[in-house]
Structure formats: structure tokens, C-alpha cells
Amino acid sequence: MLDAIDRRIINELQGGVPLSHAPYAECAARLGLSEDELLARLGALLKSGALTRFGPLFNVDRMGGRFCLCAMAVPEARWDEVVAAVNAFAEVAHNYRREHALNMWFVLAVETPHGIAAARAAIARATGLEVHLFPKLREFFIDFRVSA
């Protein structure tokens, strides 16, 4: 369970971490904590699974690249083989299994707008399976806050 300090940390750090020589010390000071306590609590939140990731989010579109959600229908007998083939591509940001006809879902992250088509074609060639693209139509920003 999250205590009041953990909740304050989660809420505070969603607003951004300063770009400085001592970003954790600055965040800790704003929270009334020591830098060591903040780092220990972040580590504990990650270890417990309360946080699954702590790091920056980049706007890949503004940097000239693209993200695209993709899915494939992978025969069960080929699952491990196809996972290895798909994950071998540097453009695959993450890959996960779903209970659905399209049972493999992954995100392509590429440096240029044209990179999606090239990566899709390469993965299709490597696996012999169709890669379905689900490009972003609209972007939503969700500000998740936990109550104290």
C-alpha cells in the first residue's frame, strides 16, 4: 500500500524532473525529503510494482520519428520463434501477448516517418506473417494523480 509520502512523490514527479546537476536532490527538497530517502522510495515503488517504469517520455513526432502500435496473429506452435524474430528488431520498443486472434502486440519506434513501413515489411519477411498497423489518430494526455 502507498503511504502519504509515496503518493506525494508520484504526484510531484509526474509534473517533470528538473534538468540539472542534482535533479533528485531538487525534487527531494520540494517534497521535504532527503535525496537518499527519495531514491530509496522510488526504488521500493519500482520493486513492489506500484511503479512499472520511471523515466522520461519523449515526443517522438516532434523529434522527426514515429511510433506505431502493431499486432500479429501468431500460431501457437511458432510463438517462441516469432517472439525472437520480432524482438531482434531494434525498432521494436516492447512486445506483449494478448488473448485475442491478434495475440502479439508490439510498438514500433522509428527515426523517420517512412521507417514504419520499412520495419513492418522487414518483420513480415522475417516471420512470414502479416503485421497489422494501428497508427495513432489522436493523442491524449492523462494526468494520473493519487489521493493523499
C-alpha positions in Angstrom: 0.0 0.0 0.0 1.1 3.5 -0.7 1.6 5.8 2.2 1.1 9.6 2.0 4.7 10.3 1.2 4.7 7.8 -1.7 1.5 9.4 -3.0 3.2 12.9 -2.9 6.2 11.5 -4.7 4.1 10.1 -7.5 2.1 13.2 -7.9 5.1 15.6 -7.7 7.3 13.7 -10.2 4.6 13.4 -12.9 5.0 17.1 -13.4 8.5 16.7 -14.5 12.0 16.3 -13.1 14.3 19.3 -13.5 17.2 19.2 -15.9 20.0 20.0 -13.5 23.2 18.5 -12.0 21.1 17.3 -9.0 17.6 16.6 -10.2 16.7 14.1 -7.4 18.0 16.5 -4.7 15.9 19.3 -6.1 12.8 17.0 -6.2 13.5 15.8 -2.7 13.8 19.3 -1.4 10.4 20.2 -2.9 9.0 17.2 -1.1 10.7 17.8 2.2 12.8 14.7 1.9 16.5 13.8 1.6 17.8 12.8 -1.7 18.6 9.3 -0.3 15.1 8.9 1.0 13.5 9.9 -2.3 15.8 7.4 -4.2 15.1 4.6 -1.7 11.3 5.2 -2.0 11.4 5.3 -5.8 13.4 2.0 -5.8 10.8 0.4 -3.4 7.9 1.6 -5.6 9.6 0.1 -8.7 10.4 -3.2 -6.8 6.9 -3.5 -5.5 5.3 -2.9 -8.9 3.5 0.2 -7.8 5.5 1.9 -10.5 6.4 -0.1 -13.5 8.6 2.5 -15.1 10.3 5.7 -14.1 11.9 7.7 -16.8 11.4 10.4 -19.5 8.7 10.4 -22.1 9.8 11.7 -25.4 7.6 13.3 -28.1 8.9 11.2 -31.0 6.8 13.0 -33.6 8.4 16.4 -32.7 11.8 14.7 -33.0 11.0 13.6 -36.5 10.3 9.9 -35.8 7.1 7.9 -35.4 5.6 5.3 -33.0 3.0 2.8 -34.2 1.1 0.1 -32.4 1.2 -3.2 -34.3 -0.3 -6.6 -34.0 0.1 -10.1 -35.4 -1.8 -13.4 -35.4 0.9 -15.8 -34.3 0.3 -19.6 -34.5 0.9 -21.1 -31.0 3.4 -23.6 -32.4 5.5 -20.7 -33.7 5.2 -18.4 -30.7 8.7 -18.5 -29.3 10.3 -18.4 -32.8 8.2 -15.3 -33.8 8.9 -13.6 -30.5 12.6 -14.0 -31.0 12.4 -12.7 -34.6 10.3 -9.7 -33.7 12.3 -8.8 -30.7 15.5 -8.9 -32.7 14.4 -5.7 -34.5 15.9 -2.6 -32.8 12.7 -0.7 -33.8 10.5 -2.9 -31.5 10.1 -0.9 -28.3 8.2 -3.6 -26.4 6.2 -6.7 -27.2 3.4 -8.4 -25.3 0.9 -11.2 -25.6 -2.9 -10.9 -25.6 -5.7 -13.4 -25.6 -7.1 -12.5 -28.9 -6.9 -13.6 -32.6 -4.2 -10.9 -32.9 -2.2 -12.3 -30.0 1.1 -10.5 -30.4 1.1 -6.7 -29.9 4.2 -4.5 -30.1 5.2 -0.9 -30.6 7.5 0.2 -33.4 9.6 3.2 -32.7 11.4 4.6 -35.7 13.5 7.7 -36.5 11.7 8.8 -39.6 8.0 8.8 -40.8 8.9 6.3 -43.5 10.6 3.9 -41.1 7.3 2.3 -40.0 6.6 0.8 -43.5 10.2 -0.4 -43.8 10.1 -2.0 -40.3 6.7 -3.6 -41.0 7.9 -5.1 -44.3 11.1 -6.4 -42.7 9.2 -8.1 -39.8 6.7 -9.6 -42.2 9.6 -11.0 -44.3 11.4 -12.4 -41.2 8.3 -14.1 -39.8 6.1 -14.8 -42.9 3.2 -13.3 -41.0 1.1 -10.2 -41.7 1.9 -7.2 -39.5 -1.2 -5.0 -38.8 -0.6 -1.4 -38.1 -2.7 0.7 -35.7 -1.3 4.3 -36.1 -2.2 7.0 -33.6 -5.1 9.1 -34.8 -5.3 11.4 -31.8 -3.1 11.9 -28.8 -4.4 12.1 -25.3 -2.5 13.2 -22.2 -3.6 11.7 -19.0 -2.6 13.3 -15.7 -2.9 10.5 -13.2 -2.9 11.6 -9.6 -3.3 9.6 -6.4 -5.2 11.0 -3.5 -3.4 11.6 -0.2 
